[in-house]
Amino acid sequence: QVQLVESGGGSVHPGGSLTISCAISGSYIGIYDMTWYRQAPGEQRELVGSIMTTGTTNYADSVKGRFTISRDNAKNMVYLQMHSLKPEDTAVYSCKAAWGYYTYWGQGTQVTVSS
């Protein structure tokens, strides 16, 4: 069965950097459009950004210029590089794979930005 697993979360000071990853198993990641979401306590889930099968990316205004999404299809991996982190970036970050009408979700990884 198709599974997505996020990893690499942790704690960082404001202004710091962190890279998290999303690995897929049971399928080939190259056929999927991949999207990162985040959800802070008491808040609704928010779109962070996406990377399509073509490699084209898009980002929410709140992270544009600070976050970079990339993919390594040979490793079945997608990455989210985060720079200049702010306390408001604190959230559980989850990845989603989409192929046609099929969607799969990971369990999420916690990112905490605090001084």
PyRosetta script that sets phi, psi and omega in degrees:
from pyrosetta import init, pose_from_sequence

init()
pose = pose_from_sequence("QVQLVESGGGSVHPGGSLTISCAISGSYIGIYDMTWYRQAPGEQRELVGSIMTTGTTNYADSVKGRFTISRDNAKNMVYLQMHSLKPEDTAVYSCKAAWGYYTYWGQGTQVTVSS")
pose.set_psi(1, 153.3)
pose.set_omega(1, -179.2)
pose.set_phi(2, -75.0)
pose.set_psi(2, 130.8)
pose.set_omega(2, 176.8)
pose.set_phi(3, -135.6)
pose.set_psi(3, 143.8)
pose.set_omega(3, 174.3)
pose.set_phi(4, -120.0)
pose.set_psi(4, 134.9)
pose.set_omega(4, -179.5)
pose.set_phi(5, -132.2)
pose.set_psi(5, 120.9)
pose.set_omega(5, 175.0)
pose.set_phi(6, -89.9)
pose.set_psi(6, 150.4)
pose.set_omega(6, 177.0)
pose.set_phi(7, -154.5)
pose.set_psi(7, 167.2)
pose.set_omega(7, 176.4)
pose.set_phi(8, 99.5)
pose.set_psi(8, 0.5)
pose.set_omega(8, 178.6)
pose.set_phi(9, -67.9)
pose.set_psi(9, 164.7)
pose.set_omega(9, -179.7)
pose.set_phi(10, 170.5)
pose.set_psi(10, -164.3)
pose.set_omega(10, -178.7)
pose.set_phi(11, -108.3)
pose.set_psi(11, 141.9)
pose.set_omega(11, -179.5)
pose.set_phi(12, -148.8)
pose.set_psi(12, 151.8)
pose.set_omega(12, 176.7)
pose.set_phi(13, -78.5)
pose.set_psi(13, 154.2)
pose.set_omega(13, 174.9)
pose.set_phi(14, -53.0)
pose.set_psi(14, 137.9)
pose.set_omega(14, -176.4)
pose.set_phi(15, 89.5)
pose.set_psi(15, -9.1)
pose.set_omega(15, -178.8)
pose.set_phi(16, -82.1)
pose.set_psi(16, -176.4)
pose.set_omega(16, -177.5)
pose.set_phi(17, -130.1)
pose.set_psi(17, 153.6)
pose.set_omega(17, 178.2)
pose.set_phi(18, -157.6)
pose.set_psi(18, 141.6)
pose.set_omega(18, 175.2)
pose.set_phi(19, -119.7)
pose.set_psi(19, 127.8)
pose.set_omega(19, 175.9)
pose.set_phi(20, -115.9)
pose.set_psi(20, 160.2)
pose.set_omega(20, -175.3)
pose.set_phi(21, -132.4)
pose.set_psi(21, 161.5)
pose.set_omega(21, 176.1)
pose.set_phi(22, -134.6)
pose.set_psi(22, 121.5)
pose.set_omega(22, 180.0)
pose.set_phi(23, -111.4)
pose.set_psi(23, 139.0)
pose.set_omega(23, 177.8)
pose.set_phi(24, -111.3)
pose.set_psi(24, 143.0)
pose.set_omega(24, 174.1)
pose.set_phi(25, -131.6)
pose.set_psi(25, 156.4)
pose.set_omega(25, -179.1)
pose.set_phi(26, 82.7)
pose.set_psi(26, 2.8)
pose.set_omega(26, 179.0)
pose.set_phi(27, -163.9)
pose.set_psi(27, 173.8)
pose.set_omega(27, 179.1)
pose.set_phi(28, -100.8)
pose.set_psi(28, 121.1)
pose.set_omega(28, -173.4)
pose.set_phi(29, -65.6)
pose.set_psi(29, -20.0)
pose.set_omega(29, -176.1)
pose.set_phi(30, -62.4)
pose.set_psi(30, -20.7)
pose.set_omega(30, -179.1)
pose.set_phi(31, -88.3)
pose.set_psi(31, -4.8)
pose.set_omega(31, -172.5)
pose.set_phi(32, -105.9)
pose.set_psi(32, 139.1)
pose.set_omega(32, 160.0)
pose.set_phi(33, -76.7)
pose.set_psi(33, 131.8)
pose.set_omega(33, -174.9)
pose.set_phi(34, -114.6)
pose.set_psi(34, 136.2)
pose.set_omega(34, -177.5)
pose.set_phi(35, -131.9)
pose.set_psi(35, 138.1)
pose.set_omega(35, 171.9)
pose.set_phi(36, -100.9)
pose.set_psi(36, 135.3)
pose.set_omega(36, 173.7)
pose.set_phi(37, -123.9)
pose.set_psi(37, 164.1)
pose.set_omega(37, 172.5)
pose.set_phi(38, -144.1)
pose.set_psi(38, 154.1)
pose.set_omega(38, 179.4)
pose.set_phi(39, -143.1)
pose.set_psi(39, 120.0)
pose.set_omega(39, 176.6)
pose.set_phi(40, -91.5)
pose.set_psi(40, 157.7)
pose.set_omega(40, 179.3)
pose.set_phi(41, -55.2)
pose.set_psi(41, 130.8)
pose.set_omega(41, 178.7)
pose.set_phi(42, 75.3)
pose.set_psi(42, 4.2)
pose.set_omega(42, -178.1)
pose.set_phi(43, -115.3)
pose.set_psi(43, 161.4)
pose.set_omega(43, 174.7)
pose.set_phi(44, -78.5)
pose.set_psi(44, 158.4)
pose.set_omega(44, 176.2)
pose.set_phi(45, -63.3)
pose.set_psi(45, 137.5)
pose.set_omega(45, -175.3)
pose.set_phi(46, -122.8)
pose.set_psi(46, 137.2)
pose.set_omega(46, 174.6)
pose.set_phi(47, -70.8)
pose.set_psi(47, 130.1)
pose.set_omega(47, 176.0)
pose.set_phi(48, -96.4)
pose.set_psi(48, -52.6)
pose.set_omega(48, 179.5)
pose.set_phi(49, 174.8)
pose.set_psi(49, 171.0)
pose.set_omega(49, -176.3)
pose.set_phi(50, -137.6)
pose.set_psi(50, 156.8)
pose.set_omega(50, 169.0)
pose.set_phi(51, -133.0)
pose.set_psi(51, 125.8)
pose.set_omega(51, -176.7)
pose.set_phi(52, -85.5)
pose.set_psi(52, 172.9)
pose.set_omega(52, 178.0)
pose.set_phi(53, -60.9)
pose.set_psi(53, -27.1)
pose.set_omega(53, 178.3)
pose.set_phi(54, -76.1)
pose.set_psi(54, -13.2)
pose.set_omega(54, -174.5)
pose.set_phi(55, 96.3)
pose.set_psi(55, -7.2)
pose.set_omega(55, 177.3)
pose.set_phi(56, -65.6)
pose.set_psi(56, 137.1)
pose.set_omega(56, -178.9)
pose.set_phi(57, -119.0)
pose.set_psi(57, 156.6)
pose.set_omega(57, 169.9)
pose.set_phi(58, -144.7)
pose.set_psi(58, 153.2)
pose.set_omega(58, -174.1)
pose.set_phi(59, -138.6)
pose.set_psi(59, 150.2)
pose.set_omega(59, 170.7)
pose.set_phi(60, -67.3)
pose.set_psi(60, 149.6)
pose.set_omega(60, -179.4)
pose.set_phi(61, -58.1)
pose.set_psi(61, -31.9)
pose.set_omega(61, -176.3)
pose.set_phi(62, -67.0)
pose.set_psi(62, -20.5)
pose.set_omega(62, -178.2)
pose.set_phi(63, -119.4)
pose.set_psi(63, -7.0)
pose.set_omega(63, -176.9)
pose.set_phi(64, -58.1)
pose.set_psi(64, 131.6)
pose.set_omega(64, -178.5)
pose.set_phi(65, 89.8)
pose.set_psi(65, -14.7)
pose.set_omega(65, -179.8)
pose.set_phi(66, -112.8)
pose.set_psi(66, -32.0)
pose.set_omega(66, -177.0)
pose.set_phi(67, -109.3)
pose.set_psi(67, 147.0)
pose.set_omega(67, 177.0)
pose.set_phi(68, -134.5)
pose.set_psi(68, 128.3)
pose.set_omega(68, 176.8)
pose.set_phi(69, -102.9)
pose.set_psi(69, 135.1)
pose.set_omega(69, 177.2)
pose.set_phi(70, -140.6)
pose.set_psi(70, 165.9)
pose.set_omega(70, 178.5)
pose.set_phi(71, -140.0)
pose.set_psi(71, 148.6)
pose.set_omega(71, 174.7)
pose.set_phi(72, -127.5)
pose.set_psi(72, 92.7)
pose.set_omega(72, -173.8)
pose.set_phi(73, -63.7)
pose.set_psi(73, -33.0)
pose.set_omega(73, 179.9)
pose.set_phi(74, -63.2)
pose.set_psi(74, -27.2)
pose.set_omega(74, 179.0)
pose.set_phi(75, -101.1)
pose.set_psi(75, 2.7)
pose.set_omega(75, -176.9)
pose.set_phi(76, 54.8)
pose.set_psi(76, 44.5)
pose.set_omega(76, -174.4)
pose.set_phi(77, -131.0)
pose.set_psi(77, 145.9)
pose.set_omega(77, 169.7)
pose.set_phi(78, -127.7)
pose.set_psi(78, 143.6)
pose.set_omega(78, -174.9)
pose.set_phi(79, -124.5)
pose.set_psi(79, 151.5)
pose.set_omega(79, 171.9)
pose.set_phi(80, -127.0)
pose.set_psi(80, 106.9)
pose.set_omega(80, 175.6)
pose.set_phi(81, -90.1)
pose.set_psi(81, 126.1)
pose.set_omega(81, -176.7)
pose.set_phi(82, -119.7)
pose.set_psi(82, 126.3)
pose.set_omega(82, 179.3)
pose.set_phi(83, -126.1)
pose.set_psi(83, 162.7)
pose.set_omega(83, 179.5)
pose.set_phi(84, 48.7)
pose.set_psi(84, 48.7)
pose.set_omega(84, -173.9)
pose.set_phi(85, -66.0)
pose.set_psi(85, 144.0)
pose.set_omega(85, -179.5)
pose.set_phi(86, -118.6)
pose.set_psi(86, 156.0)
pose.set_omega(86, 176.8)
pose.set_phi(87, -54.5)
pose.set_psi(87, -34.2)
pose.set_omega(87, 179.9)
pose.set_phi(88, -70.8)
pose.set_psi(88, -6.9)
pose.set_omega(88, 173.1)
pose.set_phi(89, -80.4)
pose.set_psi(89, -8.7)
pose.set_omega(89, -180.0)
pose.set_phi(90, -61.1)
pose.set_psi(90, 124.4)
pose.set_omega(90, -177.0)
pose.set_phi(91, -177.6)
pose.set_psi(91, 169.9)
pose.set_omega(91, 166.5)
pose.set_phi(92, -88.5)
pose.set_psi(92, 123.9)
pose.set_omega(92, -178.4)
pose.set_phi(93, -101.4)
pose.set_psi(93, 128.8)
pose.set_omega(93, -177.9)
pose.set_phi(94, -126.6)
pose.set_psi(94, 150.5)
pose.set_omega(94, 176.7)
pose.set_phi(95, -112.3)
pose.set_psi(95, 151.5)
pose.set_omega(95, 178.9)
pose.set_phi(96, -131.6)
pose.set_psi(96, 136.4)
pose.set_omega(96, 174.4)
pose.set_phi(97, -108.1)
pose.set_psi(97, 134.5)
pose.set_omega(97, -178.7)
pose.set_phi(98, -131.7)
pose.set_psi(98, 129.6)
pose.set_omega(98, 176.0)
pose.set_phi(99, -140.1)
pose.set_psi(99, 108.6)
pose.set_omega(99, -173.3)
pose.set_phi(100, 59.1)
pose.set_psi(100, -125.4)
pose.set_omega(100, 178.2)
pose.set_phi(101, -93.4)
pose.set_psi(101, 2.1)
pose.set_omega(101, 177.7)
pose.set_phi(102, -87.8)
pose.set_psi(102, 133.4)
pose.set_omega(102, 176.0)
pose.set_phi(103, -134.9)
pose.set_psi(103, 144.6)
pose.set_omega(103, 178.4)
pose.set_phi(104, -135.1)
pose.set_psi(104, 143.5)
pose.set_omega(104, -176.6)
pose.set_phi(105, -122.9)
pose.set_psi(105, 144.8)
pose.set_omega(105, 170.9)
pose.set_phi(106, -88.1)
pose.set_psi(106, 174.1)
pose.set_omega(106, -175.8)
pose.set_phi(107, -85.4)
pose.set_psi(107, -17.9)
pose.set_omega(107, 178.1)
pose.set_phi(108, 98.3)
pose.set_psi(108, 154.6)
pose.set_omega(108, 175.5)
pose.set_phi(109, -135.7)
pose.set_psi(109, 139.0)
pose.set_omega(109, -174.3)
pose.set_phi(110, -82.5)
pose.set_psi(110, 130.6)
pose.set_omega(110, 172.2)
pose.set_phi(111, -120.2)
pose.set_psi(111, 123.6)
pose.set_omega(111, -178.5)
pose.set_phi(112, -122.0)
pose.set_psi(112, 125.8)
pose.set_omega(112, 178.8)
pose.set_phi(113, -118.0)
pose.set_psi(113, 112.5)
pose.set_omega(113, -177.8)
pose.set_phi(114, -154.3)
pose.set_psi(114, 156.9)
pose.set_omega(114, 178.1)
pose.set_phi(115, -98.5)
pose.dump_pdb("model.pdb")
